[in-house]
């Protein structure tokens, strides 16, 4: 899904939530959730759309209708050497869709 498609779905009220996924190395990815399925945001070349921060995501989404917006931190414990698979889920925290200093 690209930005234009995401905006069209948001205007139509079809987006359940947006998740900004924080990955190791300061990389953030955005996914839209609709009807229980995840749709990652892609750039114009069809590659994953990388964001730098929560504020960068807010800047990209500034013209969108207000949506439920979450910051998701993935767990890396299962990738660490010597540790088994974990039942621990990612940490998902609701955040403001707009900055508090913006109208």
C-alpha positions in Angstrom: 0.0 0.0 0.0 1.4 3.4 -0.9 0.6 6.8 0.7 -2.2 7.7 -1.8 -3.9 4.3 -1.2 -3.5 4.7 2.6 -5.1 8.2 2.4 -8.0 6.9 0.3 -8.7 4.1 2.8 -8.4 6.5 5.7 -10.9 8.9 4.2 -13.3 6.0 3.5 -13.0 5.0 7.2 -11.6 1.6 6.4 -8.4 1.8 8.5 -8.7 0.2 11.9 -5.4 1.5 13.2 -1.9 2.6 12.1 1.1 1.0 13.7 4.5 2.7 13.6 6.9 -0.2 14.1 10.2 0.6 15.8 13.1 -1.6 14.6 16.7 -1.9 15.8 18.9 0.8 14.3 16.4 3.7 14.5 14.3 2.5 11.6 10.5 2.9 11.7 8.0 1.2 9.4 4.3 2.1 9.1 1.6 -0.5 8.7 -2.2 0.0 8.3 -4.5 -2.6 9.9 -7.8 -3.3 8.1 -10.1 -6.2 9.1 -7.4 -7.9 11.1 -4.8 -7.8 8.3 -1.6 -5.8 8.2 -0.7 -3.7 5.1 2.8 -2.2 5.2 3.4 1.2 3.7 5.6 1.2 0.5 7.4 4.0 -1.3 7.1 4.9 -5.0 9.5 2.1 -5.9 7.5 -0.6 -4.0 10.1 -0.8 -1.2 9.3 -0.5 2.5 8.7 3.1 3.4 11.3 4.0 6.1 10.6 6.7 8.6 13.1 8.3 11.0 10.9 8.9 14.1 7.4 9.4 15.4 7.6 13.1 14.4 8.6 12.1 10.9 5.6 9.8 10.7 3.3 12.6 11.9 4.8 15.0 9.2 4.1 12.4 6.5 0.5 11.8 7.8 -0.3 15.5 8.5 -3.0 15.8 5.9 -4.7 12.5 6.8 -7.9 12.2 8.8 -7.2 11.4 12.5 -6.6 7.7 13.1 -5.8 5.4 16.0 -2.0 5.5 16.0 0.3 3.1 17.9 4.0 2.8 18.5 5.1 -0.8 18.4 8.4 -2.0 19.8 9.3 -5.5 18.6 11.0 -7.9 20.9 14.5 -9.0 19.9 14.9 -11.6 22.7 14.1 -14.5 20.4 16.9 -13.4 18.1 19.6 -13.3 20.7 22.1 -16.1 20.9 21.3 -18.7 23.5 17.8 -17.7 24.2 14.8 -19.8 23.2 11.6 -18.7 21.6 9.6 -16.3 23.7 5.9 -16.0 24.2 6.5 -12.3 24.9 4.6 -10.1 22.5 5.7 -6.7 21.0 5.0 -3.7 23.2 2.2 -1.6 21.6 1.6 1.9 23.0 -1.1 4.3 21.7 0.3 7.7 20.8 -1.2 11.0 19.7 -1.8 11.2 16.0 -0.9 14.9 16.0 1.8 16.6 18.0 0.5 18.4 21.0 1.9 21.7 19.8 0.1 21.5 16.5 -3.6 22.4 16.0 
